[in-house]
């Protein structure tokens, strides 16, 4: 009986495990409408086989600088499938054609890819009447998004892996389309997740990730020397 109880406790402990490891991005380079682009796919990595993201929030650029860096090519009002930074939506269900739009469109998601059946919605932190139907990220507002139908498990690691949705240990959180070799920017993001079992406690993780090109160490040193030389001339 004691051995059975210990085995059961170990099994429950194993199921309850859910630990965030890191954010990471995967970059691809494409061209569209005569513009050379870098496409960053953002993922959250976990160490549990059923870890499931429920929502993402506290999203904003850490230095308070410009947030209108991203291209959209979706079916949103005033965009209508044109590659642009001026108009667009972060709504993944409005991304449009799998070949003509989605590869060049910025969107946010909990797990699933950008199709009309994606159940990711914006939370109320998005300011203004347009909610997340805007091309930039509201500066100074920690915005978020969530899976409005958690039982579908679209935020679980590995779900839809065959369709290039969630890798076996990760959950897709967004796609960001930028000018080729754009300067790096750092972004903060917090997520709520659990082990995928109904009613299990929600855990939270918060850290930063970088989009854009980070200067190589040698380039940073040269920039520093250039700054010193400029001060000496003055």
MDAnalysis code that builds the backbone (N, CA, C; Angstrom):
import MDAnalysis as mda
import numpy as np

u = mda.Universe.empty(702, n_residues=234, atom_resindex=np.repeat(np.arange(234), 3), trajectory=True)
u.add_TopologyAttr("name", ["N", "CA", "C"] * 234)
u.add_TopologyAttr("resid", np.arange(1, 235))
u.add_TopologyAttr("resname", ["UNK", "UNK", "UNK", "UNK", "UNK", "UNK", "UNK", "UNK", "UNK", "UNK", "UNK", "UNK", "UNK", "UNK", "UNK", "UNK", "UNK", "UNK", "UNK", "UNK", "UNK", "UNK", "UNK", "UNK", "UNK", "UNK", "UNK", "UNK", "UNK", "UNK", "UNK", "UNK", "UNK", "UNK", "UNK", "UNK", "UNK", "UNK", "UNK", "UNK", "UNK", "UNK", "UNK", "UNK", "UNK", "UNK", "UNK", "UNK", "UNK", "UNK", "UNK", "UNK", "UNK", "UNK", "UNK", "UNK", "UNK", "UNK", "UNK", "UNK", "UNK", "UNK", "UNK", "UNK", "UNK", "UNK", "UNK", "UNK", "UNK", "UNK", "UNK", "UNK", "UNK", "UNK", "UNK", "UNK", "UNK", "UNK", "UNK", "UNK", "UNK", "UNK", "UNK", "UNK", "UNK", "UNK", "UNK", "UNK", "UNK", "UNK", "UNK", "UNK", "UNK", "UNK", "UNK", "UNK", "UNK", "UNK", "UNK", "UNK", "UNK", "UNK", "UNK", "UNK", "UNK", "UNK", "UNK", "UNK", "UNK", "UNK", "UNK", "UNK", "UNK", "UNK", "UNK", "UNK", "UNK", "UNK", "UNK", "UNK", "UNK", "UNK", "UNK", "UNK", "UNK", "UNK", "UNK", "UNK", "UNK", "UNK", "UNK", "UNK", "UNK", "UNK", "UNK", "UNK", "UNK", "UNK", "UNK", "UNK", "UNK", "UNK", "UNK", "UNK", "UNK", "UNK", "UNK", "UNK", "UNK", "UNK", "UNK", "UNK", "UNK", "UNK", "UNK", "UNK", "UNK", "UNK", "UNK", "UNK", "UNK", "UNK", "UNK", "UNK", "UNK", "UNK", "UNK", "UNK", "UNK", "UNK", "UNK", "UNK", "UNK", "UNK", "UNK", "UNK", "UNK", "UNK", "UNK", "UNK", "UNK", "UNK", "UNK", "UNK", "UNK", "UNK", "UNK", "UNK", "UNK", "UNK", "UNK", "UNK", "UNK", "UNK", "UNK", "UNK", "UNK", "UNK", "UNK", "UNK", "UNK", "UNK", "UNK", "UNK", "UNK", "UNK", "UNK", "UNK", "UNK", "UNK", "UNK", "UNK", "UNK", "UNK", "UNK", "UNK", "UNK", "UNK", "UNK", "UNK", "UNK", "UNK", "UNK", "UNK", "UNK", "UNK", "UNK", "UNK", "UNK", "UNK", "UNK", "UNK", "UNK", "UNK"])
u.atoms.positions = np.array([
    [0.836, -1.197, 0.000],
    [0.000, 0.000, 0.000],
    [0.874, 1.251, 0.000],
    [1.930, 1.254, 0.819],
    [2.797, 2.411, 0.865],
    [3.475, 2.647, -0.469],
    [3.936, 1.549, -1.099],
    [4.566, 1.684, -2.400],
    [3.586, 2.221, -3.428],
    [2.351, 1.732, -3.411],
    [1.339, 2.197, -4.347],
    [1.068, 3.683, -4.145],
    [0.960, 4.104, -2.871],
    [0.713, 5.512, -2.577],
    [1.858, 6.387, -3.060],
    [3.108, 5.904, -2.853],
    [4.263, 6.665, -3.318],
    [4.281, 6.783, -4.833],
    [3.950, 5.705, -5.513],
    [3.916, 5.726, -6.973],
    [2.864, 6.694, -7.481],
    [1.688, 6.692, -6.824],
    [0.621, 7.596, -7.220],
    [1.034, 9.040, -7.004],
    [1.672, 9.315, -5.858],
    [2.129, 10.676, -5.581],
    [3.145, 11.130, -6.611],
    [4.041, 10.232, -7.002],
    [5.049, 10.579, -8.008],
    [4.394, 10.885, -9.344],
    [3.368, 10.104, -9.697],
    [2.673, 10.320, -10.964],
    [1.957, 11.656, -10.958],
    [1.288, 11.996, -9.847],
    [0.592, 13.273, -9.743],
    [1.584, 14.423, -9.830],
    [2.729, 14.277, -9.146],
    [3.750, 15.306, -9.191],
    [4.250, 15.509, -10.608],
    [4.429, 14.422, -11.353],
    [4.907, 14.519, -12.725],
    [3.908, 15.251, -13.606],
    [2.615, 14.935, -13.436],
    [1.589, 15.595, -14.240],
    [1.513, 17.073, -13.910],
    [1.748, 17.430, -12.629],
    [1.597, 18.811, -12.186],
    [2.750, 19.701, -12.633],
    [3.828, 19.119, -13.110],
    [4.992, 19.900, -13.485],
    [4.698, 20.745, -14.713],
    [4.996, 22.032, -14.619],
    [4.863, 22.932, -15.762],
    [5.835, 24.068, -15.532],
    [6.885, 24.135, -16.327],
    [7.918, 25.139, -16.098],
    [8.305, 25.826, -17.399],
    [8.209, 27.149, -17.393],
    [8.671, 27.971, -18.508],
    [10.190, 27.976, -18.529],
    [10.758, 27.881, -19.723],
    [12.211, 27.862, -19.875],
    [12.719, 29.188, -20.439],
    [12.137, 29.641, -21.563],
    [12.646, 30.843, -22.223],
    [11.719, 31.255, -23.357],
    [11.873, 32.507, -23.796],
    [11.363, 32.930, -25.094],
    [12.490, 32.776, -26.109],
    [12.135, 32.464, -27.350],
    [13.120, 32.479, -28.418],
    [12.430, 32.836, -29.726],
    [13.202, 33.307, -30.671],
    [12.663, 33.671, -31.980],
    [13.358, 32.867, -33.075],
    [12.623, 32.656, -34.146],
    [13.160, 32.029, -35.359],
    [12.982, 33.037, -36.493],
    [14.081, 33.400, -37.136],
    [14.036, 34.429, -38.176],
    [14.143, 33.816, -39.557],
    [13.297, 34.288, -40.471],
    [13.412, 33.966, -41.888],
    [13.452, 35.273, -42.670],
    [14.042, 35.218, -43.850],
    [14.135, 36.412, -44.689],
    [13.321, 36.201, -45.958],
    [12.470, 37.168, -46.244],
    [11.593, 37.101, -47.406],
    [11.563, 38.475, -48.059],
    [10.956, 38.543, -49.233],
    [10.727, 39.814, -49.917],
    [9.297, 39.839, -50.420],
    [8.686, 41.026, -50.356],
    [7.320, 41.173, -50.841],
    [7.079, 42.615, -51.222],
    [6.406, 42.806, -52.327],
    [6.075, 44.158, -52.812],
    [7.309, 45.034, -52.945],
    [8.446, 44.416, -53.301],
    [9.683, 45.150, -53.483],
    [10.403, 45.503, -52.197],
    [9.963, 44.950, -51.057],
    [10.562, 45.259, -49.756],
    [11.241, 44.005, -49.212],
    [12.496, 44.129, -48.787],
    [13.202, 43.027, -48.133],
    [12.840, 43.007, -46.654],
    [12.446, 41.838, -46.162],
    [11.873, 41.722, -44.828],
    [12.575, 40.667, -43.995],
    [12.574, 40.878, -42.676],
    [12.919, 39.849, -41.698],
    [11.642, 39.468, -40.961],
    [11.361, 38.173, -40.890],
    [10.169, 37.672, -40.211],
    [10.610, 36.916, -38.966],
    [10.179, 37.391, -37.806],
    [10.527, 36.769, -36.530],
    [9.305, 36.049, -35.966],
    [9.419, 34.738, -35.772],
    [8.379, 33.961, -35.101],
    [8.792, 33.816, -33.644],
    [7.899, 34.230, -32.729],
    [8.187, 34.189, -31.302],
    [7.574, 32.955, -30.666],
    [8.380, 32.252, -29.846],
    [7.920, 31.053, -29.145],
    [8.258, 31.151, -27.659],
    [7.449, 30.471, -26.838],
    [7.770, 30.225, -25.437],
    [8.104, 28.748, -25.298],
    [9.267, 28.449, -24.701],
    [9.698, 27.061, -24.528],
    [9.391, 26.593, -23.104],
    [8.946, 25.321, -22.980],
    [8.615, 24.717, -21.687],
    [9.323, 23.372, -21.558],
    [9.287, 22.802, -20.344],
    [9.913, 21.498, -20.148],
    [8.912, 20.401, -19.819],
    [7.610, 20.673, -19.922],
    [6.586, 19.671, -19.666],
    [5.872, 19.257, -20.944],
    [5.439, 18.017, -21.001],
    [4.849, 17.477, -22.232],
    [3.468, 18.023, -22.536],
    [2.775, 18.596, -21.535],
    [1.421, 19.122, -21.772],
    [1.287, 20.577, -21.342],
    [2.382, 21.280, -21.134],
    [2.310, 22.670, -20.705],
    [1.510, 23.492, -21.708],
    [0.660, 24.375, -21.198],
    [-0.322, 25.060, -22.041],
    [-0.389, 26.539, -21.683],
    [-0.173, 27.403, -22.669],
    [-0.287, 28.850, -22.468],
    [-1.754, 29.260, -22.565],
    [-2.186, 30.078, -21.610],
    [-3.570, 30.559, -21.568],
    [-3.674, 32.007, -22.034],
    [-2.718, 32.842, -21.641],
    [-2.763, 34.238, -22.049],
    [-1.375, 34.858, -22.025],
    [-1.251, 36.009, -22.669],
    [-0.010, 36.777, -22.708],
    [-0.365, 38.235, -22.446],
    [0.471, 38.935, -21.676],
    [0.154, 40.320, -21.332],
    [1.433, 41.039, -20.905],
    [1.276, 42.307, -20.475],
    [2.433, 43.151, -20.143],
    [3.407, 43.258, -21.318],
    [2.854, 43.336, -22.523],
    [3.677, 43.397, -23.731],
    [3.922, 44.842, -24.118],
    [5.188, 45.238, -24.153],
    [5.558, 46.562, -24.617],
    [7.064, 46.643, -24.770],
    [7.487, 47.654, -25.529],
    [8.913, 47.884, -25.719],
    [9.516, 48.443, -24.431],
    [10.656, 47.929, -24.024],
    [11.179, 48.248, -22.695],
    [11.737, 49.659, -22.580],
    [12.203, 50.254, -23.686],
    [12.822, 51.575, -23.588],
    [11.862, 52.710, -23.926],
    [10.593, 52.387, -24.211],
    [9.613, 53.422, -24.491],
    [9.765, 54.094, -25.845],
    [10.623, 53.567, -26.712],
    [10.838, 54.161, -28.032],
    [9.715, 53.743, -28.989],
    [9.871, 54.082, -30.254],
    [8.827, 53.858, -31.251],
    [8.411, 52.392, -31.329],
    [7.114, 52.159, -31.533],
    [6.595, 50.792, -31.631],
    [5.925, 50.533, -32.975],
    [6.070, 51.459, -33.917],
    [5.470, 51.279, -35.247],
    [6.489, 50.691, -36.212],
    [7.052, 49.542, -35.835],
    [8.143, 48.917, -36.580],
    [7.672, 47.830, -37.531],
    [6.397, 47.451, -37.472],
    [5.967, 46.178, -38.031],
    [5.092, 46.334, -39.274],
    [5.327, 45.437, -40.225],
    [4.512, 45.375, -41.428],
    [3.302, 44.466, -41.195],
    [2.202, 44.829, -41.832],
    [0.998, 44.000, -41.850],
    [0.565, 43.803, -43.294],
    [-0.068, 42.677, -43.547],
    [-0.586, 42.377, -44.894],
    [-1.811, 41.477, -44.705],
    [-2.874, 42.058, -44.140],
    [-4.015, 41.273, -43.695],
    [-5.315, 41.793, -44.297],
    [-6.417, 41.276, -43.782],
    [-7.730, 41.654, -44.284],
    [-8.414, 42.717, -43.429],
    [-7.649, 43.416, -42.607],
    [-8.225, 44.414, -41.722],
    [-8.716, 45.626, -42.508],
    [-9.584, 46.388, -41.871],
    [-10.100, 47.625, -42.435],
    [-8.945, 48.554, -42.797],
    [-8.965, 49.102, -44.005],
    [-7.982, 50.030, -44.556],
    [-6.675, 49.366, -44.977],
    [-6.513, 48.069, -44.708],
    [-5.325, 47.386, -45.191],
    [-5.650, 46.610, -46.462],
    [-6.580, 45.679, -46.369],
    [-7.088, 44.929, -47.531],
    [-5.989, 44.215, -48.295],
    [-5.039, 43.629, -47.567],
    [-4.054, 42.771, -48.209],
    [-2.850, 43.461, -48.784],
    [-2.609, 44.726, -48.434],
    [-1.427, 45.442, -48.918],
    [-0.358, 45.463, -47.837],
    [0.901, 45.256, -48.232],
    [2.000, 45.306, -47.279],
    [2.227, 46.751, -46.845],
    [2.062, 47.031, -45.544],
    [2.227, 48.399, -45.063],
    [2.399, 48.426, -43.554],
    [2.960, 49.535, -43.067],
    [3.068, 49.788, -41.640],
    [1.958, 50.710, -41.142],
    [1.236, 51.343, -42.070],
    [0.267, 52.371, -41.689],
    [-1.042, 51.794, -41.157],
    [-1.469, 50.638, -41.691],
    [-2.731, 50.040, -41.281],
    [-2.558, 48.529, -41.157],
    [-3.343, 47.938, -40.273],
    [-3.299, 46.497, -40.103],
    [-3.866, 46.101, -38.753],
    [-3.943, 44.813, -38.511],
    [-4.441, 44.287, -37.246],
    [-3.497, 43.235, -36.707],
    [-3.517, 43.047, -35.390],
    [-2.770, 41.970, -34.756],
    [-3.615, 40.709, -34.633],
    [-4.861, 40.772, -35.048],
    [-5.804, 39.660, -34.946],
    [-5.401, 38.534, -35.897],
    [-5.043, 37.360, -35.400],
    [-4.566, 36.285, -36.292],
    [-5.653, 35.730, -37.210],
    [-6.904, 35.871, -36.821],
    [-7.982, 35.335, -37.662],
    [-8.212, 36.180, -38.912],
    [-7.584, 37.358, -38.981],
    [-7.740, 38.253, -40.127],
    [-6.511, 38.280, -41.030],
    [-5.615, 37.326, -40.855],
    [-4.345, 37.378, -41.576],
    [-4.486, 37.163, -43.075],
    [-5.483, 36.398, -43.498],
    [-5.721, 36.243, -44.933],
    [-5.062, 35.022, -45.538],
    [-4.744, 35.115, -46.815],
    [-4.267, 33.990, -47.609],
    [-3.004, 33.364, -47.027],
    [-2.962, 32.029, -47.031],
    [-1.823, 31.287, -46.492],
    [-0.551, 31.544, -47.286],
    [-0.675, 31.929, -48.549],
    [0.507, 32.165, -49.376],
    [0.738, 33.641, -49.682],
    [-0.330, 34.402, -49.892],
    [-0.191, 35.795, -50.315],
    [-0.084, 36.768, -49.144],
    [-0.620, 36.392, -47.982],
    [-0.677, 37.323, -46.857],
    [0.105, 36.856, -45.630],
    [-0.219, 35.669, -45.136],
    [0.299, 35.220, -43.848],
    [1.815, 35.265, -43.722],
    [2.593, 34.891, -44.741],
    [4.054, 34.906, -44.564],
    [4.625, 36.304, -44.366],
    [3.839, 37.350, -44.649],
    [4.340, 38.723, -44.602],
    [3.573, 39.584, -43.592],
    [2.782, 38.962, -42.751],
    [1.881, 39.682, -41.863],
    [2.300, 39.528, -40.399],
    [2.255, 40.624, -39.645],
    [2.496, 40.572, -38.200],
    [1.188, 40.246, -37.491],
    [1.245, 39.303, -36.555],
    [0.056, 38.942, -35.786],
    [0.475, 38.405, -34.424],
    [-0.485, 38.347, -33.496],
    [-0.273, 37.787, -32.163],
    [-1.188, 36.586, -31.995],
    [-0.755, 35.601, -31.223],
    [-1.543, 34.380, -31.115],
    [-1.212, 33.646, -29.824],
    [-2.117, 32.789, -29.409],
    [-1.834, 31.811, -28.357],
    [-1.821, 30.448, -29.030],
    [-0.651, 30.039, -29.473],
    [-0.458, 28.698, -30.002],
    [-0.721, 28.494, -31.471],
    [-1.930, 28.737, -31.917],
    [-2.299, 28.341, -33.273],
    [-1.717, 29.284, -34.308],
    [-1.749, 28.835, -35.553],
    [-1.314, 29.684, -36.639],
    [-2.439, 30.649, -37.012],
    [-2.165, 31.563, -37.938],
    [-3.100, 32.641, -38.250],
    [-4.118, 32.186, -39.297],
    [-5.241, 31.631, -38.838],
    [-6.331, 31.201, -39.708],
    [-7.646, 31.720, -39.131],
    [-8.736, 31.682, -39.903],
    [-10.023, 32.164, -39.389],
    [-10.528, 31.417, -38.162],
    [-10.041, 30.201, -37.904],
    [-10.507, 29.430, -36.744],
    [-9.688, 29.683, -35.478],
    [-8.659, 30.528, -35.559],
    [-7.845, 30.848, -34.395],
    [-8.709, 31.556, -33.348],
    [-8.672, 31.097, -32.091],
    [-9.540, 31.642, -31.054],
    [-8.817, 32.623, -30.129],
    [-7.718, 33.201, -30.594],
    [-7.018, 34.229, -29.831],
    [-7.768, 35.548, -29.936],
    [-7.952, 36.217, -28.796],
    [-8.610, 37.528, -28.763],
    [-7.766, 38.522, -27.991],
    [-8.015, 39.814, -28.239],
    [-7.338, 40.875, -27.501],
    [-7.981, 41.051, -26.137],
    [-7.161, 41.339, -25.118],
    [-7.752, 41.666, -23.824],
    [-8.014, 43.177, -23.760],
    [-8.722, 43.672, -22.733],
    [-9.143, 45.084, -22.702],
    [-8.005, 46.093, -22.569],
    [-6.770, 45.631, -22.407],
    [-5.653, 46.560, -22.242],
    [-5.335, 47.346, -23.512],
    [-5.798, 46.864, -24.666],
    [-5.584, 47.601, -25.914],
    [-6.467, 48.847, -25.900],
    [-5.854, 50.005, -26.017],
    [-6.577, 51.262, -25.863],
    [-7.251, 51.692, -27.157],
    [-8.343, 52.448, -27.022],
    [-9.016, 53.018, -28.178],
    [-10.066, 52.107, -28.765],
    [-10.905, 52.689, -29.626],
    [-12.026, 51.949, -30.201],
    [-11.574, 50.832, -31.124],
    [-10.383, 50.968, -31.690],
    [-9.915, 49.976, -32.655],
    [-9.321, 48.734, -31.988],
    [-9.183, 48.743, -30.671],
    [-8.605, 47.623, -29.953],
    [-7.283, 47.242, -30.595],
    [-7.126, 45.977, -30.990],
    [-5.849, 45.588, -31.599],
    [-5.888, 45.659, -33.122],
    [-6.897, 46.309, -33.660],
    [-6.959, 46.544, -35.100],
    [-6.195, 47.827, -35.433],
    [-4.915, 47.787, -35.161],
    [-3.995, 48.891, -35.379],
    [-2.638, 48.288, -35.708],
    [-1.771, 48.997, -36.425],
    [-0.512, 48.381, -36.863],
    [0.605, 48.402, -35.828],
    [0.516, 49.332, -34.859],
    [1.592, 49.462, -33.881],
    [1.182, 48.839, -32.556],
    [2.095, 48.867, -31.598],
    [1.804, 48.449, -30.228],
    [1.637, 49.730, -29.405],
    [0.539, 49.896, -28.665],
    [0.353, 51.144, -27.909],
    [1.526, 51.417, -26.987],
    [2.156, 52.563, -27.163],
    [3.321, 52.908, -26.354],
    [2.876, 53.278, -24.947],
    [3.487, 52.658, -23.940],
    [3.154, 52.943, -22.563],
    [2.006, 52.118, -22.012],
    [1.402, 51.264, -22.853],
    [0.329, 50.379, -22.396],
    [0.810, 48.940, -22.461],
    [0.638, 48.214, -21.383],
    [1.064, 46.817, -21.354],
    [-0.070, 45.936, -21.863],
    [-0.103, 45.719, -23.162],
    [-1.239, 45.053, -23.793],
    [-1.112, 43.535, -23.737],
    [-2.228, 42.844, -24.019],
    [-2.222, 41.394, -23.936],
    [-3.224, 40.735, -24.852],
    [-3.168, 39.396, -24.901],
    [-4.080, 38.593, -25.705],
    [-4.264, 37.251, -25.021],
    [-5.352, 36.529, -25.370],
    [-5.665, 35.295, -24.649],
    [-6.410, 34.326, -25.559],
    [-6.383, 33.059, -25.194],
    [-7.156, 32.046, -25.905],
    [-8.574, 32.059, -25.335],
    [-9.538, 32.456, -26.149],
    [-10.913, 32.587, -25.670],
    [-11.634, 31.252, -25.556],
    [-10.998, 30.167, -25.988],
    [-11.598, 28.832, -25.886],
    [-10.542, 27.843, -25.389],
    [-10.141, 27.943, -24.107],
    [-9.029, 27.114, -23.594],
    [-9.191, 25.612, -23.797],
    [-10.418, 25.042, -23.764],
    [-10.513, 23.580, -23.957],
    [-10.002, 23.081, -25.302],
    [-9.843, 23.977, -26.277],
    [-9.327, 23.499, -27.566],
    [-7.822, 23.238, -27.529],
    [-7.148, 23.658, -26.437],
    [-5.724, 23.365, -26.228],
    [-4.820, 23.892, -27.339],
    [-5.225, 24.950, -28.036],
    [-4.356, 25.452, -29.099],
    [-3.071, 26.078, -28.533],
    [-3.045, 26.379, -27.219],
    [-1.844, 26.915, -26.599],
    [-0.959, 25.874, -25.959],
    [-1.175, 24.597, -26.256],
    [-0.381, 23.516, -25.663],
    [0.848, 23.212, -26.509],
    [1.961, 22.883, -25.859],
    [3.175, 22.525, -26.593],
    [2.880, 21.342, -27.522],
    [3.406, 21.426, -28.733],
    [3.284, 20.316, -29.669],
    [1.971, 20.210, -30.402],
    [0.932, 20.958, -29.999],
    [-0.358, 20.858, -30.680],
    [-0.231, 21.451, -32.077],
    [-0.625, 20.675, -33.075],
    [-0.534, 21.133, -34.455],
    [0.873, 21.122, -35.001],
    [1.782, 20.387, -34.344],
    [3.180, 20.402, -34.782],
    [3.321, 19.968, -36.232],
    [2.464, 19.049, -36.665],
    [2.535, 18.599, -38.050],
    [2.194, 19.673, -39.046],
    [1.453, 20.695, -38.575],
    [1.087, 21.814, -39.436],
    [1.952, 23.036, -39.150],
    [3.110, 22.802, -38.540],
    [4.075, 23.864, -38.223],
    [3.466, 24.911, -37.310],
    [2.670, 24.485, -36.332],
    [2.084, 25.427, -35.372],
    [2.950, 25.512, -34.119],
    [2.874, 24.514, -33.248],
    [3.657, 24.522, -32.013],
    [4.709, 23.419, -32.057],
    [5.995, 23.774, -31.949],
    [7.017, 22.727, -31.827],
    [6.759, 21.866, -30.600],
    [7.409, 20.741, -30.511],
    [7.102, 19.753, -29.480],
    [7.294, 20.293, -28.072],
    [8.197, 21.275, -27.871],
    [8.434, 21.806, -26.532],
    [8.054, 23.281, -26.409],
    [7.322, 23.818, -27.387],
    [7.121, 25.264, -27.437],
    [5.705, 25.646, -27.853],
    [5.374, 26.912, -27.605],
    [4.084, 27.479, -27.990],
    [4.332, 28.772, -28.764],
    [3.714, 28.895, -29.911],
    [3.845, 30.098, -30.725],
    [3.054, 31.246, -30.104],
    [3.687, 32.431, -30.044],
    [3.034, 33.596, -29.442],
    [2.860, 34.761, -30.404],
    [3.540, 34.751, -31.516],
    [3.366, 35.862, -32.451],
    [4.327, 35.794, -33.612],
    [4.017, 36.596, -34.615],
    [4.895, 36.774, -35.773],
    [5.085, 38.268, -35.991],
    [6.342, 38.677, -36.182],
    [6.683, 40.085, -36.313],
    [7.469, 40.276, -37.607],
    [6.944, 41.106, -38.496],
    [7.562, 41.330, -39.802],
    [8.169, 42.731, -39.806],
    [9.483, 42.795, -40.078],
    [10.216, 44.051, -39.968],
    [11.077, 44.272, -41.209],
    [11.565, 45.497, -41.363],
    [12.527, 45.776, -42.424],
    [13.757, 44.902, -42.239],
    [14.339, 44.477, -43.352],
    [15.541, 43.657, -43.308],
    [16.644, 44.364, -42.522],
    [17.228, 43.661, -41.574],
    [18.343, 44.148, -40.763],
    [17.979, 45.380, -39.932],
    [16.726, 45.489, -39.523],
    [16.322, 46.594, -38.645],
    [17.069, 46.506, -37.323],
    [17.323, 47.653, -36.707],
    [18.034, 47.693, -35.435],
    [17.236, 46.964, -34.359],
    [17.941, 46.394, -33.409],
    [17.318, 45.587, -32.369],
    [16.461, 46.429, -31.430],
    [15.369, 45.843, -30.987],
    [14.526, 46.425, -29.940],
    [14.190, 45.317, -28.948],
    [14.082, 45.674, -27.673],
    [13.813, 44.699, -26.624],
    [12.393, 44.873, -26.112],
    [11.705, 43.738, -25.936],
    [10.293, 43.738, -25.573],
    [10.064, 42.883, -24.333],
    [9.167, 43.348, -23.484],
    [8.778, 42.603, -22.283],
    [7.480, 41.843, -22.552],
    [7.365, 40.649, -21.965],
    [6.134, 39.867, -22.116],
    [5.966, 38.946, -20.913],
    [4.739, 38.871, -20.420],
    [4.390, 37.967, -19.325],
    [3.332, 36.990, -19.818],
    [3.429, 35.734, -19.434],
    [2.460, 34.727, -19.852],
    [1.880, 34.012, -18.630],
    [0.618, 33.579, -18.785],
    [-0.014, 32.697, -17.821],
    [-0.162, 31.322, -18.442],
    [0.190, 30.275, -17.698],
    [0.172, 28.928, -18.261],
    [-0.093, 27.924, -17.150],
    [-0.478, 26.720, -17.535],
    [-0.591, 25.619, -16.572],
    [-0.127, 24.332, -17.237],
    [-0.372, 23.196, -16.556],
    [0.121, 21.925, -17.087],
    [-0.857, 21.265, -18.046],
    [-1.907, 21.984, -18.434],
    [-2.860, 21.448, -19.388],
    [-3.982, 20.637, -18.789],
    [-3.959, 20.428, -17.476],
    [-5.012, 19.681, -16.798],
    [-6.069, 20.665, -16.311],
    [-7.351, 20.406, -16.629],
    [-8.429, 21.309, -16.238],
    [-8.424, 21.550, -14.738],
    [-8.461, 22.818, -14.334],
    [-8.491, 23.169, -12.927],
    [-7.146, 23.266, -12.260],
    [-6.065, 22.961, -12.969],
    [-4.743, 23.044, -12.353],
    [-4.331, 24.503, -12.180],
    [-3.466, 24.802, -11.213],
    [-3.095, 26.194, -10.928],
    [-2.423, 26.868, -12.123],
    [-2.694, 28.148, -12.276],
    [-2.046, 28.948, -13.318],
    [-0.740, 29.504, -12.770],
    [0.323, 29.372, -13.539],
    [1.620, 29.928, -13.190],
    [1.927, 31.079, -14.129],
    [2.880, 31.908, -13.743],
    [3.222, 33.073, -14.549],
    [4.734, 33.157, -14.734],
    [5.124, 33.656, -15.896],
    [6.537, 33.875, -16.193],
    [6.657, 35.180, -16.950],
    [7.702, 35.937, -16.665],
    [7.892, 37.233, -17.319],
    [9.361, 37.474, -17.580],
    [9.682, 37.814, -18.820],
    [11.050, 38.162, -19.188],
    [10.999, 38.919, -20.510],
    [12.155, 39.158, -21.104],
    [12.223, 39.943, -22.331],
    [12.727, 39.105, -23.496],
    [12.512, 39.635, -24.698],
    [13.083, 39.044, -25.906],
    [13.437, 40.185, -26.851],
    [14.258, 39.896, -27.846],
    [14.758, 40.916, -28.765],
    [14.303, 40.634, -30.191],
    [13.879, 41.685, -30.864],
    [13.557, 41.624, -32.287],
    [14.511, 42.555, -33.025],
    [15.009, 42.135, -34.173],
    [15.947, 42.946, -34.925],
    [17.371, 42.469, -34.766],
    [18.264, 43.175, -35.396],
    [19.669, 42.763, -35.471],
    [20.462, 43.392, -34.336],
    [21.048, 42.547, -33.499],
    [21.908, 43.007, -32.403],
    [23.321, 43.179, -32.960],
    [23.958, 44.342, -32.781],
    [25.327, 44.522, -33.291],
    [26.275, 43.482, -32.720],
    [27.203, 43.000, -33.555],
    [28.227, 42.069, -33.088],
    [29.123, 42.765, -32.075],
    [29.782, 42.005, -31.180],
    [30.655, 42.628, -30.169],
    [31.687, 43.571, -30.763],
    [32.261, 43.198, -31.903],
    [33.247, 44.068, -32.535],
    [32.647, 45.375, -32.987],
    [31.404, 45.304, -33.496],
    [30.741, 46.526, -33.941],
    [30.422, 47.431, -32.765],
    [30.028, 46.840, -31.622],
    [29.747, 47.630, -30.427],
    [31.010, 48.345, -29.965],
    [32.140, 47.636, -30.008],
    [33.412, 48.251, -29.606],
    [33.761, 49.409, -30.527],
    [33.553, 49.237, -31.829],
    [33.848, 50.309, -32.779],
    [32.955, 51.518, -32.538],
    [31.667, 51.255, -32.227],
    [30.764, 52.359, -31.929],
    [31.236, 53.123, -30.693],
    [31.720, 52.376, -29.696],
    [32.243, 53.017, -28.495],
    [33.462, 53.888, -28.795],
    [34.366, 53.391, -29.629],
    [35.547, 54.158, -30.007],
    [35.166, 55.399, -30.792],
    [34.159, 55.253, -31.666],
    [33.703, 56.403, -32.443],
    [33.155, 57.487, -31.519],
    [32.448, 57.052, -30.474],
    [31.921, 58.013, -29.512],
    [33.015, 58.733, -28.760],
    [34.055, 57.986, -28.362],
    [35.184, 58.602, -27.666],
    [35.897, 59.605, -28.557],
    [36.088, 59.224, -29.829],
    [36.774, 60.119, -30.758],
    [35.991, 61.403, -30.950],
    [34.660, 61.262, -31.010],
    [33.822, 62.448, -31.183],
    [33.936, 63.378, -29.990],
    [33.972, 62.819, -28.780],
    [34.088, 63.656, -27.580],
    [35.452, 64.334, -27.517],
    [36.514, 63.635, -27.951],
    [37.843, 64.227, -27.931],
    [37.928, 65.398, -28.902],
    [37.271, 65.266, -30.095],
    [37.328, 66.358, -31.066],
    [36.662, 67.611, -30.525],
    [35.586, 67.369, -29.742],
    [34.906, 68.538, -29.174],
    [35.749, 69.175, -28.058],
])
